[in-house]
């Protein structure tokens, strides 16, 4: 089944393809599907933003669509950066800028109070317009310095056990990440239909 990812984010596309392709899904980006829109994420939750993106692409194509809204929640920061994860350090910030801002806000905070989770909410709309929303998480802590060369976003400061997400191989990360958790739940839900 062909599914349009309501995004042109190449990292998300790679991760979603790696997990869904073996299940028989052909995942294409918005650009590959000829959809040229930029949906404003005005929701206050990951669920709202994921639904906004999926619905916008579905309304244009009437084709199966999957969207992803994801981010990092840090308990010490009352869930921040949350839905603002990408814009946390400003509109034109780099991944390194975002990690640096987060580390500065947690400066001096002891390890046991640095608990955090990556959240991924998927919104799938099938070709009949039926919607399925699924949340996945990966629990960890925020380290004290960036580590590793892999991944993207906050991966270098998100510690999963004794390694950061950026120190994991793509295969390791794709088996334990928030997106993997959500996609596994998605695959189970679709298989049950």
C-alpha positions, 0 to 999 in steps of 0.5 A: 500500500502506498502511503504519503508521509505528511512531511519532507523531513528526510530523517523521519522519512528514512526511519519510517521507511525502514520500519514500514517497508518490511510490512508492505508499505511504500512510503513517499514524502509529500514532495515525491507525491507532488504535494507542496504545502507547509501546514502550520502547526497550531496545535497545543499537543503532539496529537493535534499537530499530527492530525492537522498535518495528516488531514491537510495532505489527505484533503488534497490527495484522498490517498492514505497519509501518515504524519508524525509530530514528535519532540522531547519532554523533560520532566524538570522543565515541566514537559518543555520543550514539548511541541516546541522542540524544533523551535525551542532555541529560535526559528533558525536554530541548529540541532546543536543550538537546541541541544546547547539551550537544553543543556544550559537550562539543566546546568547543575541539575542532578541526574535523577531529576533529568528524566525525559522522554521522546514522544512520537504521535502518528496520525494515519488516515486511510484512503477511506478517510478513517483516522488512527492516532497512536502515541509512542515514547522512549524514556531516558535522561538528558546527559550533561554533554553531547555524545555521538555522531549519529541521529539528529535533533536532541539525540546527542544529549538523550541518554538511553541507558549508558549511551546517547541516541546519537551513539546508537546505530540506526538499527539499534535506534530504530528498535527502541526509539519513540518513532519505533514504538509508535510504528510498532503499535501502528503496525499491530493496530493495522494488522488487527483491522 
